[in-house]
């Protein structure tokens, strides 16, 4: 499950490199966390460092459907 770490960093005007340094982890560790390969304690540290709730780090679910008449693909997202 991909996390919104990169997106939240942009919203907070910080880079992932700066966040990694602040947390005392490598950029590789932060990248793995962004791809969902992390622990709850690290997620909590990331959330605190970014000033958000842990739940805000999770990417909202999106779905795509194809219109049976015109074939257009519609992207639908869960409400945030």
mmCIF file of the N, C-alpha and C atoms, coordinates in Angstrom:
data_MODEL
# 
_entry.id   MODEL 
# 
loop_
_atom_site.group_PDB 
_atom_site.id 
_atom_site.type_symbol 
_atom_site.label_atom_id 
_atom_site.label_alt_id 
_atom_site.label_comp_id 
_atom_site.label_asym_id 
_atom_site.label_entity_id 
_atom_site.label_seq_id 
_atom_site.pdbx_PDB_ins_code 
_atom_site.Cartn_x 
_atom_site.Cartn_y 
_atom_site.Cartn_z 
_atom_site.occupancy 
_atom_site.B_iso_or_equiv 
_atom_site.pdbx_formal_charge 
_atom_site.auth_seq_id 
_atom_site.auth_comp_id 
_atom_site.auth_asym_id 
_atom_site.auth_atom_id 
_atom_site.pdbx_PDB_model_num 
ATOM 1   N N  . UNK A 1 1  ? 0.847   -1.178 0.000   1.00 0.00 ? 1  UNK A N  1 
ATOM 2   C CA . UNK A 1 1  ? 0.000   0.000  0.000   1.00 0.00 ? 1  UNK A CA 1 
ATOM 3   C C  . UNK A 1 1  ? 0.890   1.236  0.000   1.00 0.00 ? 1  UNK A C  1 
ATOM 4   N N  . UNK A 1 2  ? 0.738   2.045  -0.988  1.00 0.00 ? 2  UNK A N  1 
ATOM 5   C CA . UNK A 1 2  ? 1.530   3.259  -1.110  1.00 0.00 ? 2  UNK A CA 1 
ATOM 6   C C  . UNK A 1 2  ? 1.019   4.328  -0.146  1.00 0.00 ? 2  UNK A C  1 
ATOM 7   N N  . UNK A 1 3  ? 1.943   5.052  0.458   1.00 0.00 ? 3  UNK A N  1 
ATOM 8   C CA . UNK A 1 3  ? 1.591   6.113  1.393   1.00 0.00 ? 3  UNK A CA 1 
ATOM 9   C C  . UNK A 1 3  ? 1.787   7.478  0.737   1.00 0.00 ? 3  UNK A C  1 
ATOM 10  N N  . UNK A 1 4  ? 1.200   8.503  1.337   1.00 0.00 ? 4  UNK A N  1 
ATOM 11  C CA . UNK A 1 4  ? 1.217   9.855  0.776   1.00 0.00 ? 4  UNK A CA 1 
ATOM 12  C C  . UNK A 1 4  ? 2.382   10.695 1.302   1.00 0.00 ? 4  UNK A C  1 
ATOM 13  N N  . UNK A 1 5  ? 3.479   10.080 1.674   1.00 0.00 ? 5  UNK A N  1 
ATOM 14  C CA . UNK A 1 5  ? 4.589   10.814 2.276   1.00 0.00 ? 5  UNK A CA 1 
ATOM 15  C C  . UNK A 1 5  ? 5.124   11.892 1.337   1.00 0.00 ? 5  UNK A C  1 
ATOM 16  N N  . UNK A 1 6  ? 5.353   11.542 0.094   1.00 0.00 ? 6  UNK A N  1 
ATOM 17  C CA . UNK A 1 6  ? 5.879   12.509 -0.877  1.00 0.00 ? 6  UNK A CA 1 
ATOM 18  C C  . UNK A 1 6  ? 4.905   13.687 -1.041  1.00 0.00 ? 6  UNK A C  1 
ATOM 19  N N  . UNK A 1 7  ? 3.628   13.375 -1.169  1.00 0.00 ? 7  UNK A N  1 
ATOM 20  C CA . UNK A 1 7  ? 2.605   14.411 -1.339  1.00 0.00 ? 7  UNK A CA 1 
ATOM 21  C C  . UNK A 1 7  ? 2.536   15.342 -0.127  1.00 0.00 ? 7  UNK A C  1 
ATOM 22  N N  . UNK A 1 8  ? 2.570   14.762 1.069   1.00 0.00 ? 8  UNK A N  1 
ATOM 23  C CA . UNK A 1 8  ? 2.488   15.571 2.283   1.00 0.00 ? 8  UNK A CA 1 
ATOM 24  C C  . UNK A 1 8  ? 3.759   16.408 2.446   1.00 0.00 ? 8  UNK A C  1 
ATOM 25  N N  . UNK A 1 9  ? 4.904   15.851 2.068   1.00 0.00 ? 9  UNK A N  1 
ATOM 26  C CA . UNK A 1 9  ? 6.143   16.643 2.097   1.00 0.00 ? 9  UNK A CA 1 
ATOM 27  C C  . UNK A 1 9  ? 6.005   17.892 1.231   1.00 0.00 ? 9  UNK A C  1 
ATOM 28  N N  . UNK A 1 10 ? 5.456   17.708 0.022   1.00 0.00 ? 10 UNK A N  1 
ATOM 29  C CA . UNK A 1 10 ? 5.263   18.855 -0.869  1.00 0.00 ? 10 UNK A CA 1 
ATOM 30  C C  . UNK A 1 10 ? 4.350   19.896 -0.237  1.00 0.00 ? 10 UNK A C  1 
ATOM 31  N N  . UNK A 1 11 ? 3.272   19.425 0.392   1.00 0.00 ? 11 UNK A N  1 
ATOM 32  C CA . UNK A 1 11 ? 2.341   20.352 1.046   1.00 0.00 ? 11 UNK A CA 1 
ATOM 33  C C  . UNK A 1 11 ? 2.998   21.111 2.184   1.00 0.00 ? 11 UNK A C  1 
ATOM 34  N N  . UNK A 1 12 ? 4.002   20.498 2.814   1.00 0.00 ? 12 UNK A N  1 
ATOM 35  C CA . UNK A 1 12 ? 4.706   21.100 3.955   1.00 0.00 ? 12 UNK A CA 1 
ATOM 36  C C  . UNK A 1 12 ? 5.990   21.813 3.524   1.00 0.00 ? 12 UNK A C  1 
ATOM 37  N N  . UNK A 1 13 ? 6.195   21.930 2.205   1.00 0.00 ? 13 UNK A N  1 
ATOM 38  C CA . UNK A 1 13 ? 7.381   22.593 1.659   1.00 0.00 ? 13 UNK A CA 1 
ATOM 39  C C  . UNK A 1 13 ? 8.675   22.023 2.223   1.00 0.00 ? 13 UNK A C  1 
ATOM 40  N N  . UNK A 1 14 ? 8.750   20.712 2.247   1.00 0.00 ? 14 UNK A N  1 
ATOM 41  C CA . UNK A 1 14 ? 9.959   20.025 2.686   1.00 0.00 ? 14 UNK A CA 1 
ATOM 42  C C  . UNK A 1 14 ? 10.262  18.904 1.701   1.00 0.00 ? 14 UNK A C  1 
ATOM 43  N N  . UNK A 1 15 ? 11.502  18.517 1.638   1.00 0.00 ? 15 UNK A N  1 
ATOM 44  C CA . UNK A 1 15 ? 11.869  17.421 0.746   1.00 0.00 ? 15 UNK A CA 1 
ATOM 45  C C  . UNK A 1 15 ? 11.915  16.126 1.545   1.00 0.00 ? 15 UNK A C  1 
ATOM 46  N N  . UNK A 1 16 ? 11.893  15.020 0.831   1.00 0.00 ? 16 UNK A N  1 
ATOM 47  C CA . UNK A 1 16 ? 12.005  13.728 1.498   1.00 0.00 ? 16 UNK A CA 1 
ATOM 48  C C  . UNK A 1 16 ? 13.394  13.583 2.125   1.00 0.00 ? 16 UNK A C  1 
ATOM 49  N N  . UNK A 1 17 ? 14.391  14.190 1.502   1.00 0.00 ? 17 UNK A N  1 
ATOM 50  C CA . UNK A 1 17 ? 15.743  14.162 2.058   1.00 0.00 ? 17 UNK A CA 1 
ATOM 51  C C  . UNK A 1 17 ? 15.774  14.889 3.402   1.00 0.00 ? 17 UNK A C  1 
ATOM 52  N N  . UNK A 1 18 ? 15.145  16.065 3.459   1.00 0.00 ? 18 UNK A N  1 
ATOM 53  C CA . UNK A 1 18 ? 15.083  16.824 4.720   1.00 0.00 ? 18 UNK A CA 1 
ATOM 54  C C  . UNK A 1 18 ? 14.325  16.048 5.788   1.00 0.00 ? 18 UNK A C  1 
ATOM 55  N N  . UNK A 1 19 ? 13.229  15.406 5.389   1.00 0.00 ? 19 UNK A N  1 
ATOM 56  C CA . UNK A 1 19 ? 12.446  14.619 6.329   1.00 0.00 ? 19 UNK A CA 1 
ATOM 57  C C  . UNK A 1 19 ? 13.270  13.446 6.856   1.00 0.00 ? 19 UNK A C  1 
ATOM 58  N N  . UNK A 1 20 ? 13.979  12.760 5.977   1.00 0.00 ? 20 UNK A N  1 
ATOM 59  C CA . UNK A 1 20 ? 14.813  11.630 6.384   1.00 0.00 ? 20 UNK A CA 1 
ATOM 60  C C  . UNK A 1 20 ? 15.873  12.086 7.387   1.00 0.00 ? 20 UNK A C  1 
ATOM 61  N N  . UNK A 1 21 ? 16.503  13.228 7.108   1.00 0.00 ? 21 UNK A N  1 
ATOM 62  C CA . UNK A 1 21 ? 17.518  13.758 8.022   1.00 0.00 ? 21 UNK A CA 1 
ATOM 63  C C  . UNK A 1 21 ? 16.907  14.095 9.376   1.00 0.00 ? 21 UNK A C  1 
ATOM 64  N N  . UNK A 1 22 ? 15.738  14.702 9.357   1.00 0.00 ? 22 UNK A N  1 
ATOM 65  C CA . UNK A 1 22 ? 15.046  15.074 10.600  1.00 0.00 ? 22 UNK A CA 1 
ATOM 66  C C  . UNK A 1 22 ? 14.709  13.830 11.436  1.00 0.00 ? 22 UNK A C  1 
ATOM 67  N N  . UNK A 1 23 ? 14.359  12.742 10.751  1.00 0.00 ? 23 UNK A N  1 
ATOM 68  C CA . UNK A 1 23 ? 13.991  11.507 11.433  1.00 0.00 ? 23 UNK A CA 1 
ATOM 69  C C  . UNK A 1 23 ? 15.205  10.656 11.802  1.00 0.00 ? 23 UNK A C  1 
ATOM 70  N N  . UNK A 1 24 ? 16.358  10.969 11.223  1.00 0.00 ? 24 UNK A N  1 
ATOM 71  C CA . UNK A 1 24 ? 17.555  10.176 11.476  1.00 0.00 ? 24 UNK A CA 1 
ATOM 72  C C  . UNK A 1 24 ? 17.535  8.838  10.763  1.00 0.00 ? 24 UNK A C  1 
ATOM 73  N N  . UNK A 1 25 ? 16.907  8.805  9.582   1.00 0.00 ? 25 UNK A N  1 
ATOM 74  C CA . UNK A 1 25 ? 16.866  7.588  8.765   1.00 0.00 ? 25 UNK A CA 1 
ATOM 75  C C  . UNK A 1 25 ? 17.436  7.909  7.395   1.00 0.00 ? 25 UNK A C  1 
ATOM 76  N N  . UNK A 1 26 ? 17.720  6.875  6.625   1.00 0.00 ? 26 UNK A N  1 
ATOM 77  C CA . UNK A 1 26 ? 18.224  7.092  5.278   1.00 0.00 ? 26 UNK A CA 1 
ATOM 78  C C  . UNK A 1 26 ? 17.061  7.410  4.337   1.00 0.00 ? 26 UNK A C  1 
ATOM 79  N N  . UNK A 1 27 ? 17.410  7.978  3.194   1.00 0.00 ? 27 UNK A N  1 
ATOM 80  C CA . UNK A 1 27 ? 16.384  8.235  2.184   1.00 0.00 ? 27 UNK A CA 1 
ATOM 81  C C  . UNK A 1 27 ? 15.789  6.921  1.684   1.00 0.00 ? 27 UNK A C  1 
ATOM 82  N N  . UNK A 1 28 ? 16.598  5.873  1.664   1.00 0.00 ? 28 UNK A N  1 
ATOM 83  C CA . UNK A 1 28 ? 16.116  4.554  1.252   1.00 0.00 ? 28 UNK A CA 1 
ATOM 84  C C  . UNK A 1 28 ? 15.055  4.052  2.213   1.00 0.00 ? 28 UNK A C  1 
ATOM 85  N N  . UNK A 1 29 ? 15.291  4.225  3.510   1.00 0.00 ? 29 UNK A N  1 
ATOM 86  C CA . UNK A 1 29 ? 14.310  3.810  4.520   1.00 0.00 ? 29 UNK A CA 1 
ATOM 87  C C  . UNK A 1 29 ? 13.015  4.587  4.340   1.00 0.00 ? 29 UNK A C  1 
ATOM 88  N N  . UNK A 1 30 ? 13.128  5.883  4.085   1.00 0.00 ? 30 UNK A N  1 
ATOM 89  C CA . UNK A 1 30 ? 11.936  6.704  3.884   1.00 0.00 ? 30 UNK A CA 1 
ATOM 90  C C  . UNK A 1 30 ? 11.208  6.299  2.607   1.00 0.00 ? 30 UNK A C  1 
ATOM 91  N N  . UNK A 1 31 ? 11.957  5.981  1.570   1.00 0.00 ? 31 UNK A N  1 
ATOM 92  C CA . UNK A 1 31 ? 11.353  5.531  0.319   1.00 0.00 ? 31 UNK A CA 1 
ATOM 93  C C  . UNK A 1 31 ? 10.599  4.222  0.522   1.00 0.00 ? 31 UNK A C  1 
ATOM 94  N N  . UNK A 1 32 ? 11.200  3.308  1.276   1.00 0.00 ? 32 UNK A N  1 
ATOM 95  C CA . UNK A 1 32 ? 10.516  2.048  1.571   1.00 0.00 ? 32 UNK A CA 1 
ATOM 96  C C  . UNK A 1 32 ? 9.235   2.312  2.361   1.00 0.00 ? 32 UNK A C  1 
ATOM 97  N N  . UNK A 1 33 ? 9.307   3.235  3.291   1.00 0.00 ? 33 UNK A N  1 
ATOM 98  C CA . UNK A 1 33 ? 8.118   3.583  4.082   1.00 0.00 ? 33 UNK A CA 1 
ATOM 99  C C  . UNK A 1 33 ? 7.026   4.132  3.167   1.00 0.00 ? 33 UNK A C  1 
ATOM 100 N N  . UNK A 1 34 ? 7.407   4.978  2.219   1.00 0.00 ? 34 UNK A N  1 
ATOM 101 C CA . UNK A 1 34 ? 6.436   5.565  1.292   1.00 0.00 ? 34 UNK A CA 1 
ATOM 102 C C  . UNK A 1 34 ? 5.762   4.496  0.443   1.00 0.00 ? 34 UNK A C  1 
ATOM 103 N N  . UNK A 1 35 ? 6.460   3.381  0.239   1.00 0.00 ? 35 UNK A N  1 
ATOM 104 C CA . UNK A 1 35 ? 5.895   2.274  -0.542  1.00 0.00 ? 35 UNK A CA 1 
ATOM 105 C C  . UNK A 1 35 ? 5.176   1.263  0.342   1.00 0.00 ? 35 UNK A C  1 
ATOM 106 N N  . UNK A 1 36 ? 5.009   1.589  1.624   1.00 0.00 ? 36 UNK A N  1 
ATOM 107 C CA . UNK A 1 36 ? 4.231   0.738  2.521   1.00 0.00 ? 36 UNK A CA 1 
ATOM 108 C C  . UNK A 1 36 ? 5.035   -0.284 3.287   1.00 0.00 ? 36 UNK A C  1 
ATOM 109 N N  . UNK A 1 37 ? 6.343   -0.296 3.121   1.00 0.00 ? 37 UNK A N  1 
ATOM 110 C CA . UNK A 1 37 ? 7.200   -1.254 3.809   1.00 0.00 ? 37 UNK A CA 1 
ATOM 111 C C  . UNK A 1 37 ? 7.798   -0.566 5.034   1.00 0.00 ? 37 UNK A C  1 
ATOM 112 N N  . UNK A 1 38 ? 7.015   -0.481 6.122   1.00 0.00 ? 38 UNK A N  1 
ATOM 113 C CA . UNK A 1 38 ? 7.461   0.252  7.300   1.00 0.00 ? 38 UNK A CA 1 
ATOM 114 C C  . UNK A 1 38 ? 6.800   -0.299 8.556   1.00 0.00 ? 38 UNK A C  1 
ATOM 115 N N  . UNK A 1 39 ? 7.161   0.283  9.662   1.00 0.00 ? 39 UNK A N  1 
ATOM 116 C CA . UNK A 1 39 ? 6.588   -0.118 10.949  1.00 0.00 ? 39 UNK A CA 1 
ATOM 117 C C  . UNK A 1 39 ? 5.696   1.008  11.472  1.00 0.00 ? 39 UNK A C  1 
ATOM 118 N N  . UNK A 1 40 ? 4.826   0.658  12.400  1.00 0.00 ? 40 UNK A N  1 
ATOM 119 C CA . UNK A 1 40 ? 3.947   1.661  12.992  1.00 0.00 ? 40 UNK A CA 1 
ATOM 120 C C  . UNK A 1 40 ? 4.736   2.743  13.734  1.00 0.00 ? 40 UNK A C  1 
ATOM 121 N N  . UNK A 1 41 ? 5.774   2.390  14.505  1.00 0.00 ? 41 UNK A N  1 
ATOM 122 C CA . UNK A 1 41 ? 6.539   3.454  15.173  1.00 0.00 ? 41 UNK A CA 1 
ATOM 123 C C  . UNK A 1 41 ? 7.146   4.461  14.194  1.00 0.00 ? 41 UNK A C  1 
ATOM 124 N N  . UNK A 1 42 ? 7.665   3.976  13.056  1.00 0.00 ? 42 UNK A N  1 
ATOM 125 C CA . UNK A 1 42 ? 8.221   4.911  12.078  1.00 0.00 ? 42 UNK A CA 1 
ATOM 126 C C  . UNK A 1 42 ? 7.117   5.748  11.448  1.00 0.00 ? 42 UNK A C  1 
ATOM 127 N N  . UNK A 1 43 ? 5.973   5.147  11.171  1.00 0.00 ? 43 UNK A N  1 
ATOM 128 C CA . UNK A 1 43 ? 4.839   5.915  10.638  1.00 0.00 ? 43 UNK A CA 1 
ATOM 129 C C  . UNK A 1 43 ? 4.444   7.024  11.597  1.00 0.00 ? 43 UNK A C  1 
ATOM 130 N N  . UNK A 1 44 ? 4.426   6.715  12.874  1.00 0.00 ? 44 UNK A N  1 
ATOM 131 C CA . UNK A 1 44 ? 4.073   7.725  13.881  1.00 0.00 ? 44 UNK A CA 1 
ATOM 132 C C  . UNK A 1 44 ? 5.099   8.849  13.894  1.00 0.00 ? 44 UNK A C  1 
ATOM 133 N N  . UNK A 1 45 ? 6.382   8.508  13.785  1.00 0.00 ? 45 UNK A N  1 
ATOM 134 C CA . UNK A 1 45 ? 7.428   9.533  13.747  1.00 0.00 ? 45 UNK A CA 1 
ATOM 135 C C  . UNK A 1 45 ? 7.292   10.414 12.514  1.00 0.00 ? 45 UNK A C  1 
ATOM 136 N N  . UNK A 1 46 ? 7.004   9.800  11.378  1.00 0.00 ? 46 UNK A N  1 
ATOM 137 C CA . UNK A 1 46 ? 6.827   10.558 10.135  1.00 0.00 ? 46 UNK A CA 1 
ATOM 138 C C  . UNK A 1 46 ? 5.643   11.513 10.271  1.00 0.00 ? 46 UNK A C  1 
ATOM 139 N N  . UNK A 1 47 ? 4.543   11.007 10.807  1.00 0.00 ? 47 UNK A N  1 
ATOM 140 C CA . UNK A 1 47 ? 3.348   11.843 10.981  1.00 0.00 ? 47 UNK A CA 1 
ATOM 141 C C  . UNK A 1 47 ? 3.636   13.032 11.885  1.00 0.00 ? 47 UNK A C  1 
ATOM 142 N N  . UNK A 1 48 ? 4.319   12.795 12.995  1.00 0.00 ? 48 UNK A N  1 
ATOM 143 C CA . UNK A 1 48 ? 4.653   13.883 13.922  1.00 0.00 ? 48 UNK A CA 1 
ATOM 144 C C  . UNK A 1 48 ? 5.550   14.906 13.225  1.00 0.00 ? 48 UNK A C  1 
ATOM 145 N N  . UNK A 1 49 ? 6.568   14.419 12.511  1.00 0.00 ? 49 UNK A N  1 
ATOM 146 C CA . UNK A 1 49 ? 7.496   15.317 11.826  1.00 0.00 ? 49 UNK A CA 1 
ATOM 147 C C  . UNK A 1 49 ? 6.794   16.176 10.770  1.00 0.00 ? 49 UNK A C  1 
ATOM 148 N N  . UNK A 1 50 ? 5.755   15.615 10.152  1.00 0.00 ? 50 UNK A N  1 
ATOM 149 C CA . UNK A 1 50 ? 5.022   16.351 9.119   1.00 0.00 ? 50 UNK A CA 1 
ATOM 150 C C  . UNK A 1 50 ? 3.820   17.109 9.666   1.00 0.00 ? 50 UNK A C  1 
ATOM 151 N N  . UNK A 1 51 ? 3.512   16.900 10.947  1.00 0.00 ? 51 UNK A N  1 
ATOM 152 C CA . UNK A 1 51 ? 2.387   17.614 11.564  1.00 0.00 ? 51 UNK A CA 1 
ATOM 153 C C  . UNK A 1 51 ? 1.031   17.119 11.101  1.00 0.00 ? 51 UNK A C  1 
ATOM 154 N N  . UNK A 1 52 ? 0.917   15.810 10.853  1.00 0.00 ? 52 UNK A N  1 
ATOM 155 C CA . UNK A 1 52 ? -0.358  15.239 10.419  1.00 0.00 ? 52 UNK A CA 1 
ATOM 156 C C  . UNK A 1 52 ? -0.672  14.009 11.255  1.00 0.00 ? 52 UNK A C  1 
ATOM 157 N N  . UNK A 1 53 ? -1.908  13.538 11.148  1.00 0.00 ? 53 UNK A N  1 
ATOM 158 C CA . UNK A 1 53 ? -2.297  12.277 11.778  1.00 0.00 ? 53 UNK A CA 1 
ATOM 159 C C  . UNK A 1 53 ? -1.787  11.129 10.914  1.00 0.00 ? 53 UNK A C  1 
ATOM 160 N N  . UNK A 1 54 ? -1.515  9.991  11.534  1.00 0.00 ? 54 UNK A N  1 
ATOM 161 C CA . UNK A 1 54 ? -1.039  8.817  10.792  1.00 0.00 ? 54 UNK A CA 1 
ATOM 162 C C  . UNK A 1 54 ? -1.994  8.476  9.648   1.00 0.00 ? 54 UNK A C  1 
ATOM 163 N N  . UNK A 1 55 ? -3.285  8.568  9.902   1.00 0.00 ? 55 UNK A N  1 
ATOM 164 C CA . UNK A 1 55 ? -4.286  8.222  8.880   1.00 0.00 ? 55 UNK A CA 1 
ATOM 165 C C  . UNK A 1 55 ? -4.133  9.070  7.623   1.00 0.00 ? 55 UNK A C  1 
ATOM 166 N N  . UNK A 1 56 ? -3.627  10.293 7.760   1.00 0.00 ? 56 UNK A N  1 
ATOM 167 C CA . UNK A 1 56 ? -3.461  11.168 6.602   1.00 0.00 ? 56 UNK A CA 1 
ATOM 168 C C  . UNK A 1 56 ? -2.322  10.724 5.685   1.00 0.00 ? 56 UNK A C  1 
ATOM 169 N N  . UNK A 1 57 ? -1.486  9.809  6.162   1.00 0.00 ? 57 UNK A N  1 
ATOM 170 C CA . UNK A 1 57 ? -0.386  9.317  5.342   1.00 0.00 ? 57 UNK A CA 1 
ATOM 171 C C  . UNK A 1 57 ? -0.827  8.236  4.366   1.00 0.00 ? 57 UNK A C  1 
ATOM 172 N N  . UNK A 1 58 ? -1.995  7.676  4.600   1.00 0.00 ? 58 UNK A N  1 
ATOM 173 C CA . UNK A 1 58 ? -2.479  6.614  3.729   1.00 0.00 ? 58 UNK A CA 1 
ATOM 174 C C  . UNK A 1 58 ? -3.166  7.203  2.509   1.00 0.00 ? 58 UNK A C  1 
ATOM 175 N N  . UNK A 1 59 ? -2.814  6.670  1.344   1.00 0.00 ? 59 UNK A N  1 
ATOM 176 C CA . UNK A 1 59 ? -3.400  7.141  0.097   1.00 0.00 ? 59 UNK A CA 1 
ATOM 177 C C  . UNK A 1 59 ? -4.868  6.742  0.042   1.00 0.00 ? 59 UNK A C  1 
ATOM 178 N N  . UNK A 1 60 ? -5.733  7.672  -0.337  1.00 0.00 ? 60 UNK A N  1 
ATOM 179 C CA . UNK A 1 60 ? -7.144  7.304  -0.498  1.00 0.00 ? 60 UNK A CA 1 
ATOM 180 C C  . UNK A 1 60 ? -7.275  6.271  -1.607  1.00 0.00 ? 60 UNK A C  1 
ATOM 181 N N  . UNK A 1 61 ? -8.225  5.401  -1.444  1.00 0.00 ? 61 UNK A N  1 
ATOM 182 C CA . UNK A 1 61 ? -8.461  4.369  -2.448  1.00 0.00 ? 61 UNK A CA 1 
ATOM 183 C C  . UNK A 1 61 ? -9.068  4.993  -3.700  1.00 0.00 ? 61 UNK A C  1 
ATOM 184 N N  . UNK A 1 62 ? -8.611  4.538  -4.832  1.00 0.00 ? 62 UNK A N  1 
ATOM 185 C CA . UNK A 1 62 ? -9.204  5.009  -6.083  1.00 0.00 ? 62 UNK A CA 1 
ATOM 186 C C  . UNK A 1 62 ? -9.610  3.794  -6.913  1.00 0.00 ? 62 UNK A C  1 
ATOM 187 N N  . UNK A 1 63 ? -10.604 4.007  -7.719  1.00 0.00 ? 63 UNK A N  1 
ATOM 188 C CA . UNK A 1 63 ? -11.139 2.952  -8.550  1.00 0.00 ? 63 UNK A CA 1 
ATOM 189 C C  . UNK A 1 63 ? -11.359 3.515  -9.943  1.00 0.00 ? 63 UNK A C  1 
ATOM 190 N N  . UNK A 1 64 ? -11.251 2.657  -10.932 1.00 0.00 ? 64 UNK A N  1 
ATOM 191 C CA . UNK A 1 64 ? -11.578 3.123  -12.273 1.00 0.00 ? 64 UNK A CA 1 
ATOM 192 C C  . UNK A 1 64 ? -12.657 2.201  -12.836 1.00 0.00 ? 64 UNK A C  1 
ATOM 193 N N  . UNK A 1 65 ? -13.555 2.823  -13.562 1.00 0.00 ? 65 UNK A N  1 
ATOM 194 C CA . UNK A 1 65 ? -14.604 2.062  -14.236 1.00 0.00 ? 65 UNK A CA 1 
ATOM 195 C C  . UNK A 1 65 ? -14.641 2.504  -15.697 1.00 0.00 ? 65 UNK A C  1 
ATOM 196 N N  . UNK A 1 66 ? -15.063 1.627  -16.548 1.00 0.00 ? 66 UNK A N  1 
ATOM 197 C CA . UNK A 1 66 ? -15.162 1.935  -17.975 1.00 0.00 ? 66 UNK A CA 1 
ATOM 198 C C  . UNK A 1 66 ? -16.635 2.038  -18.352 1.00 0.00 ? 66 UNK A C  1 
ATOM 199 N N  . UNK A 1 67 ? -16.991 3.120  -19.020 1.00 0.00 ? 67 UNK A N  1 
ATOM 200 C CA . UNK A 1 67 ? -18.351 3.322  -19.478 1.00 0.00 ? 67 UNK A CA 1 
ATOM 201 C C  . UNK A 1 67 ? -18.662 2.283  -20.561 1.00 0.00 ? 67 UNK A C  1 
ATOM 202 N N  . UNK A 1 68 ? -19.728 1.509  -20.378 1.00 0.00 ? 68 UNK A N  1 
ATOM 203 C CA . UNK A 1 68 ? -20.048 0.477  -21.368 1.00 0.00 ? 68 UNK A CA 1 
ATOM 204 C C  . UNK A 1 68 ? -20.497 1.044  -22.713 1.00 0.00 ? 68 UNK A C  1 
ATOM 205 N N  . UNK A 1 69 ? -20.935 2.302  -22.732 1.00 0.00 ? 69 UNK A N  1 
ATOM 206 C CA . UNK A 1 69 ? -21.414 2.877  -23.993 1.00 0.00 ? 69 UNK A CA 1 
ATOM 207 C C  . UNK A 1 69 ? -20.304 3.542  -24.797 1.00 0.00 ? 69 UNK A C  1 
ATOM 208 N N  . UNK A 1 70 ? -19.510 4.400  -24.137 1.00 0.00 ? 70 UNK A N  1 
ATOM 209 C CA . UNK A 1 70 ? -18.496 5.156  -24.882 1.00 0.00 ? 70 UNK A CA 1 
ATOM 210 C C  . UNK A 1 70 ? -17.073 4.639  -24.663 1.00 0.00 ? 70 UNK A C  1 
ATOM 211 N N  . UNK A 1 71 ? -16.889 3.804  -23.648 1.00 0.00 ? 71 UNK A N  1 
ATOM 212 C CA . UNK A 1 71 ? -15.568 3.250  -23.383 1.00 0.00 ? 71 UNK A CA 1 
ATOM 213 C C  . UNK A 1 71 ? -14.656 4.153  -22.570 1.00 0.00 ? 71 UNK A C  1 
ATOM 214 N N  . UNK A 1 72 ? -15.148 5.325  -22.161 1.00 0.00 ? 72 UNK A N  1 
ATOM 215 C CA . UNK A 1 72 ? -14.331 6.244  -21.360 1.00 0.00 ? 72 UNK A CA 1 
ATOM 216 C C  . UNK A 1 72 ? -14.027 5.629  -20.002 1.00 0.00 ? 72 UNK A C  1 
ATOM 217 N N  . UNK A 1 73 ? -12.822 5.890  -19.499 1.00 0.00 ? 73 UNK A N  1 
ATOM 218 C CA . UNK A 1 73 ? -12.419 5.405  -18.193 1.00 0.00 ? 73 UNK A CA 1 
ATOM 219 C C  . UNK A 1 73 ? -12.583 6.542  -17.189 1.00 0.00 ? 73 UNK A C  1 
ATOM 220 N N  . UNK A 1 74 ? -13.312 6.265  -16.121 1.00 0.00 ? 74 UNK A N  1 
ATOM 221 C CA . UNK A 1 74 ? -13.551 7.250  -15.071 1.00 0.00 ? 74 UNK A CA 1 
ATOM 222 C C  . UNK A 1 74 ? -12.801 6.842  -13.827 1.00 0.00 ? 74 UNK A C  1 
ATOM 223 N N  . UNK A 1 75 ? -12.046 7.782  -13.247 1.00 0.00 ? 75 UNK A N  1 
ATOM 224 C CA . UNK A 1 75 ? -11.321 7.536  -12.002 1.00 0.00 ? 75 UNK A CA 1 
ATOM 225 C C  . UNK A 1 75 ? -12.176 8.027  -10.840 1.00 0.00 ? 75 UNK A C  1 
ATOM 226 N N  . UNK A 1 76 ? -12.439 7.160  -9.906  1.00 0.00 ? 76 UNK A N  1 
ATOM 227 C CA . UNK A 1 76 ? -13.236 7.511  -8.740  1.00 0.00 ? 76 UNK A CA 1 
ATOM 228 C C  . UNK A 1 76 ? -12.352 7.375  -7.509  1.00 0.00 ? 76 UNK A C  1 
ATOM 229 N N  . UNK A 1 77 ? -12.449 8.334  -6.595  1.00 0.00 ? 77 UNK A N  1 
ATOM 230 C CA . UNK A 1 77 ? -11.685 8.271  -5.356  1.00 0.00 ? 77 UNK A CA 1 
ATOM 231 C C  . UNK A 1 77 ? -12.638 8.260  -4.183  1.00 0.00 ? 77 UNK A C  1 
ATOM 232 N N  . UNK A 1 78 ? -12.213 7.552  -3.133  1.00 0.00 ? 78 UNK A N  1 
ATOM 233 C CA . UNK A 1 78 ? -12.972 7.576  -1.890  1.00 0.00 ? 78 UNK A CA 1 
ATOM 234 C C  . UNK A 1 78 ? -12.892 8.958  -1.302  1.00 0.00 ? 78 UNK A C  1 
ATOM 235 N N  . UNK A 1 79 ? -13.925 9.376  -0.598  1.00 0.00 ? 79 UNK A N  1 
ATOM 236 C CA . UNK A 1 79 ? -13.883 10.668 0.065   1.00 0.00 ? 79 UNK A CA 1 
ATOM 237 C C  . UNK A 1 79 ? -12.784 10.670 1.103   1.00 0.00 ? 79 UNK A C  1 
ATOM 238 N N  . UNK A 1 80 ? -12.076 11.794 1.185   1.00 0.00 ? 80 UNK A N  1 
ATOM 239 C CA . UNK A 1 80 ? -10.996 11.917 2.159   1.00 0.00 ? 80 UNK A CA 1 
ATOM 240 C C  . UNK A 1 80 ? -11.532 12.492 3.437   1.00 0.00 ? 80 UNK A C  1 
# 
